[in-house]
Amino acid sequence: MSPAQTETSPPRQETLCLAYFSVGQFSCLALSCDTARMLVTINSGINSCGLFIASFYGMMSVIRIFCQLECSMAYSAQPYDEFAAHYDQIFESWEASILRQATVLSEILRHECGDRGRIRVLDCACGIGTQSIGLAMKGFEVEGCDISPGAVQRARLEASKRGLSVPFSVANMLTLTTIERSSFDAVICIDNSLPHLESDDQLFQAAQQARSKLRAGGSFLGSIRDYDRFVVERPTTQGPSFYSDIDGRRIVFQIWDWQDERRYRFHLYITRGTGSEWDTFHFTSTYRAVLRCELADILIQAGFTNIRWRLPSETGFYQPIFIAAA
């Protein structure tokens, strides 16, 4: 499971319309206009402690200071367990996204796996079940696993709500030996999960583990962000996106804090309107920008063949998808 990119417009660093941040007992509301000047109000509890006007880039520096402050306080927590309760809120409609993603992935899987009856799929980074549930609804025989117990618990609940029989278990993509079944027709790892891994050695290990769960000729499918473009553009923000549903209004906003040429600290803020109040959930993680050619080389080293990439312009999916044959 990864929140690195939702099905919205790509990250951008030129404009910002509105963002609300909460760090510990501090909150920050930022507004901008076409002249790219910001009005920032910082409040601590009830008492206002400052009001100033800054340029856009000055504003981003302030935001990063707050992000670093919160990271120093909460980085040791289990972020994905807590995030599982909020993950669906990053989409305008999670239900629509489940179906939209399943439509694209099912077409690719059926093309790659051929006419084999019910296709068996292992989702090795299932999160709360976005892809697993959608594929099960499309008639695939799916098993899901994730490193986060909280995400697995939520996935089980969501599958049960829909009357689906999908086994979910806690497992690390680096050690899929804990999954009893093997000889899957396909293993999938969608939504930028692989760039969580810190080194090429770990990517190689994950690829080997995926291959070990496939039948001969089976397919490994995954998606990552378009890092070939992003390492050049080095985006620092995505959003804000404004959504509204029966539970109220919400704002979803991301900050990418680049630590070096390839690694960035990712901050996701989900701010929900609850009556007259606004509550903010913050999630943070670190990603490594992996180029498509680099990942393809690692897949080849792990024993995969016929590596192909299908880009969003071709599939309509929101990230580039790789396909590799075992």
C-alpha positions as CSV (number, residue, x, y, z in Angstrom):
1,M,0.0,0.0,0.0
2,S,1.2,3.4,-0.9
3,P,-0.3,6.8,-1.0
4,A,2.4,8.2,-3.2
5,Q,0.1,9.1,-6.1
6,T,-3.6,9.3,-6.2
7,E,-5.7,9.4,-9.4
8,T,-5.5,13.2,-9.6
9,S,-3.3,15.6,-11.6
10,P,0.5,15.1,-11.3
11,P,2.5,16.9,-8.6
12,R,3.4,20.5,-9.4
13,Q,5.5,23.2,-7.8
14,E,4.3,26.3,-9.5
15,T,0.9,27.0,-7.8
16,L,-0.8,26.4,-4.6
17,C,-4.5,27.3,-4.0
18,L,-5.1,26.3,-0.4
19,A,-3.5,24.0,2.2
20,Y,-4.2,23.4,5.8
21,F,-1.6,21.7,8.1
22,S,-1.6,20.5,11.7
23,V,1.6,19.7,13.5
24,G,1.2,18.7,17.1
25,Q,-0.7,21.5,18.7
26,F,0.1,23.9,15.9
27,S,-2.0,24.5,12.7
28,C,-1.2,26.4,9.6
29,L,-3.6,27.7,6.9
30,A,-2.1,28.9,3.7
31,L,-3.8,30.8,0.9
32,S,-2.4,32.0,-2.4
33,C,-3.4,34.2,-5.4
34,D,-2.2,34.5,-9.0
35,T,0.7,36.7,-7.8
36,A,2.0,33.7,-5.9
37,R,2.0,35.5,-2.6
38,M,0.8,33.7,0.6
39,L,-1.1,34.7,3.7
40,V,-0.2,32.4,6.5
41,T,-1.8,32.2,9.8
42,I,-0.3,30.1,12.6
43,N,-2.3,29.3,15.7
44,S,-1.3,27.5,18.9
45,G,-4.3,26.3,20.7
46,I,-6.7,29.3,21.0
47,N,-4.0,32.0,21.0
48,S,-2.7,33.4,17.7
49,C,1.1,33.5,17.7
50,G,1.9,35.0,14.3
51,L,0.7,36.4,11.0
52,F,2.9,37.2,8.1
53,I,3.0,37.4,4.3
54,A,5.6,35.4,2.4
55,S,6.4,34.5,-1.2
56,F,5.4,31.0,-2.4
57,Y,8.9,29.6,-1.9
58,G,9.2,31.2,1.5
59,M,5.9,29.5,2.3
60,M,7.2,26.1,1.3
61,S,10.2,26.6,3.6
62,V,7.9,27.2,6.5
63,I,5.8,24.1,5.6
64,R,9.0,22.0,5.5
65,I,10.0,23.2,9.0
66,F,6.7,22.0,10.3
67,C,7.0,18.7,8.5
68,Q,10.5,18.1,9.9
69,L,9.2,19.0,13.4
70,E,6.4,16.4,13.2
71,C,8.7,13.8,11.7
72,S,11.1,14.1,14.7
73,M,8.2,13.5,17.0
74,A,6.3,10.7,15.3
75,Y,8.6,8.9,12.8
76,S,9.0,5.8,15.1
77,A,5.2,5.1,14.9
78,Q,3.7,2.4,12.7
79,P,2.4,4.7,10.0
80,Y,0.5,2.4,7.7
81,D,-1.5,0.8,10.5
82,E,-2.9,4.2,11.4
83,F,-3.1,5.3,7.8
84,A,-5.4,2.3,7.0
85,A,-8.4,4.0,8.5
86,H,-7.9,7.0,6.3
87,Y,-6.6,5.6,3.0
88,D,-9.8,5.6,1.1
89,Q,-10.1,9.4,1.7
90,I,-7.3,10.2,-0.7
91,F,-9.6,9.4,-3.6
92,E,-12.6,11.4,-4.7
93,S,-14.5,8.1,-4.7
94,W,-12.6,5.0,-3.5
95,E,-15.3,2.8,-4.8
96,A,-15.1,4.3,-8.3
97,S,-11.3,4.0,-8.1
98,I,-11.5,0.3,-7.2
99,L,-13.6,-0.4,-10.3
100,R,-11.5,1.9,-12.6
101,Q,-8.2,0.3,-11.6
102,A,-9.7,-3.3,-11.8
103,T,-10.8,-2.6,-15.4
104,V,-7.3,-1.7,-16.5
105,L,-5.5,-4.4,-14.6
106,S,-8.0,-7.2,-15.5
107,E,-7.5,-6.4,-19.2
108,I,-3.7,-6.7,-18.9
109,L,-3.9,-9.8,-16.7
110,R,-6.2,-11.7,-19.1
111,H,-4.1,-10.7,-22.0
112,E,-0.9,-11.9,-20.3
113,C,-2.3,-15.1,-18.6
114,G,-4.4,-16.3,-21.5
115,D,-7.5,-18.4,-21.3
116,R,-6.8,-20.3,-18.1
117,G,-10.2,-20.2,-16.5
118,R,-10.1,-18.4,-13.2
119,I,-6.8,-16.6,-13.0
120,R,-5.0,-16.8,-9.6
121,V,-3.4,-13.6,-8.5
122,L,-1.2,-12.7,-5.5
123,D,-1.3,-9.0,-4.5
124,C,1.9,-8.7,-2.5
125,A,1.3,-5.1,-1.3
126,C,-2.4,-5.1,-1.0
127,G,-2.9,-2.3,1.5
128,I,-6.6,-2.0,2.3
129,G,-7.5,-4.0,-0.8
130,T,-8.0,-1.5,-3.5
131,Q,-6.7,-3.8,-6.3
132,S,-7.5,-7.1,-4.6
133,I,-11.1,-6.3,-4.1
134,G,-11.6,-4.9,-7.6
135,L,-10.0,-8.0,-9.3
136,A,-12.1,-10.3,-7.1
137,M,-15.2,-8.5,-8.3
138,K,-14.0,-9.1,-11.8
139,G,-13.9,-12.9,-11.2
140,F,-10.2,-13.4,-10.4
141,E,-9.1,-15.7,-7.6
142,V,-7.1,-13.3,-5.5
143,E,-5.0,-13.6,-2.3
144,G,-3.6,-10.4,-0.7
145,C,-0.8,-9.7,1.7
146,D,0.7,-6.5,3.2
147,I,3.3,-5.7,5.8
148,S,0.8,-3.6,7.8
149,P,-1.6,-5.6,10.1
150,G,-3.9,-2.6,10.2
151,A,-4.2,-2.5,6.4
152,V,-4.8,-6.2,6.3
153,Q,-7.6,-6.0,8.9
154,R,-9.2,-3.2,6.9
155,A,-8.9,-5.2,3.7
156,R,-10.6,-8.2,5.3
157,L,-13.5,-5.9,6.5
158,E,-13.9,-4.3,3.1
159,A,-14.0,-7.6,1.3
160,S,-16.5,-9.0,3.8
161,K,-18.8,-5.9,3.3
162,R,-18.9,-6.8,-0.4
163,G,-19.5,-10.5,0.1
164,L,-16.1,-11.4,-1.4
165,S,-14.0,-14.4,-0.3
166,V,-10.5,-13.0,-0.5
167,P,-7.8,-14.3,2.0
168,F,-5.6,-11.5,3.3
169,S,-2.5,-12.1,5.5
170,V,0.4,-10.1,7.0
171,A,3.6,-10.6,5.0
172,N,6.6,-8.6,3.8
173,M,7.2,-8.6,0.1
174,L,10.8,-9.4,0.9
175,T,9.8,-12.7,2.6
176,L,6.9,-14.1,0.7
177,T,7.8,-17.6,1.9
178,T,5.2,-17.0,4.6
179,I,2.5,-17.3,1.9
180,E,1.7,-21.0,1.7
181,R,0.4,-21.1,-1.8
182,S,2.5,-20.8,-4.9
183,S,2.2,-21.3,-8.7
184,F,0.1,-18.1,-9.0
185,D,-0.7,-17.0,-12.6
186,A,0.3,-13.5,-11.6
187,V,1.8,-11.5,-8.8
188,I,1.0,-7.8,-8.6
189,C,2.6,-4.9,-6.7
190,I,0.6,-1.8,-7.6
191,D,0.7,1.9,-6.6
192,N,4.4,2.7,-6.1
193,S,5.0,0.1,-3.4
194,L,8.4,-1.1,-4.7
195,P,10.1,2.4,-4.2
196,H,9.6,2.0,-0.5
197,L,12.6,-0.4,-0.6
198,E,15.8,1.3,0.3
199,S,18.3,-0.3,-2.1
200,D,18.7,-2.2,-5.4
201,D,19.5,-5.3,-3.3
202,Q,16.1,-5.1,-1.7
203,L,14.4,-4.6,-5.0
204,F,16.2,-7.7,-6.3
205,Q,15.1,-9.6,-3.2
206,A,11.5,-8.6,-3.7
207,A,11.6,-9.5,-7.4
208,Q,13.0,-12.9,-6.5
209,Q,10.3,-13.5,-4.0
210,A,7.6,-12.5,-6.5
211,R,9.1,-14.9,-9.0
212,S,9.1,-17.7,-6.5
213,K,5.4,-17.5,-6.2
214,L,4.7,-17.7,-9.9
215,R,4.1,-20.7,-12.1
216,A,6.4,-21.1,-15.1
217,G,5.4,-18.5,-17.6
218,G,3.5,-16.5,-15.0
219,S,3.4,-12.7,-14.9
220,F,4.7,-10.1,-12.5
221,L,2.9,-6.7,-12.8
222,G,3.6,-3.6,-10.9
223,S,3.3,0.2,-11.1
224,I,5.5,3.0,-9.9
225,R,5.4,6.7,-10.3
226,D,6.9,8.3,-13.4
227,Y,10.3,8.8,-11.9
228,D,11.9,9.2,-15.3
229,R,10.1,12.5,-15.4
230,F,10.0,13.4,-11.7
231,V,13.8,13.2,-11.2
232,V,14.1,15.9,-13.8
233,E,11.1,18.0,-12.7
234,R,11.6,17.4,-8.9
235,P,8.0,18.3,-7.9
236,T,7.5,19.5,-4.4
237,T,3.7,19.5,-4.1
238,Q,0.6,17.7,-5.3
239,G,-2.8,19.3,-4.9
240,P,-4.7,20.5,-3.0
241,S,-7.7,18.5,-4.1
242,F,-11.1,19.4,-2.7
243,Y,-13.7,16.6,-2.2
244,S,-17.1,16.5,-0.8
245,D,-19.4,13.6,0.2
246,I,-22.1,12.7,2.6
247,D,-19.6,12.8,5.5
248,G,-18.6,16.4,4.7
249,R,-15.8,18.2,2.9
250,R,-12.1,17.3,2.8
251,I,-8.8,18.6,1.4
252,V,-6.0,16.3,0.3
253,F,-2.5,17.7,-0.1
254,Q,1.0,16.4,-0.6
255,I,4.5,17.7,0.0
256,W,7.6,16.0,-1.4
257,D,10.7,17.0,0.5
258,W,13.7,15.9,-1.7
259,Q,16.6,14.7,0.5
260,D,19.0,14.0,-2.3
261,E,18.9,13.3,-6.1
262,R,16.8,10.2,-5.7
263,R,15.2,10.1,-2.2
264,Y,12.3,12.2,-1.0
265,R,10.3,12.5,2.2
266,F,6.6,12.3,1.4
267,H,4.0,14.1,3.5
268,L,0.3,13.5,3.0
269,Y,-2.3,15.7,4.7
270,I,-6.0,14.9,4.8
271,T,-8.1,17.7,6.3
272,R,-11.8,16.9,7.0
273,G,-14.5,19.3,7.9
274,T,-16.4,18.1,10.9
275,G,-19.2,20.5,11.6
276,S,-17.5,23.8,12.5
277,E,-14.1,22.2,13.0
278,W,-11.3,20.9,10.7
279,D,-9.3,17.9,11.7
280,T,-6.1,16.9,9.9
281,F,-4.5,13.5,9.5
282,H,-0.8,13.5,8.6
283,F,1.1,10.5,7.0
284,T,4.8,10.5,6.1
285,S,7.1,8.0,4.5
286,T,10.3,7.9,2.4
287,Y,10.5,6.9,-1.2
288,R,13.4,6.2,-3.6
289,A,13.0,7.4,-7.2
290,V,13.7,4.3,-9.3
291,L,14.0,4.8,-13.1
292,R,12.3,2.4,-15.4
293,C,15.5,1.1,-17.0
294,E,16.9,0.5,-13.5
295,L,13.9,-1.6,-12.4
296,A,13.9,-3.5,-15.7
297,D,17.6,-4.5,-15.2
298,I,16.8,-5.7,-11.6
299,L,13.9,-7.8,-12.9
300,I,16.2,-9.4,-15.5
301,Q,18.8,-10.2,-12.8
302,A,16.0,-11.9,-10.8
303,G,15.3,-14.2,-13.7
304,F,12.4,-12.4,-15.4
305,T,12.2,-12.1,-19.2
306,N,10.2,-10.0,-21.7
307,I,10.1,-6.9,-19.6
308,R,7.7,-4.3,-21.0
309,W,6.3,-1.0,-19.8
310,R,2.8,0.3,-20.5
311,L,2.5,4.1,-20.0
312,P,-0.6,6.0,-18.8
313,S,-1.1,7.4,-22.3
314,E,-1.7,3.9,-23.5
315,T,-3.6,2.3,-20.5
316,G,-5.4,5.2,-18.9
317,F,-3.9,4.0,-15.6
318,Y,-2.4,6.8,-13.4
319,Q,1.1,5.2,-13.2
320,P,3.5,3.4,-15.6
321,I,2.9,-0.4,-15.4
322,F,5.6,-3.0,-15.9
323,I,5.0,-6.5,-17.1
324,A,7.6,-9.3,-16.6
325,A,7.4,-13.0,-17.5
326,A,8.7,-15.7,-15.1
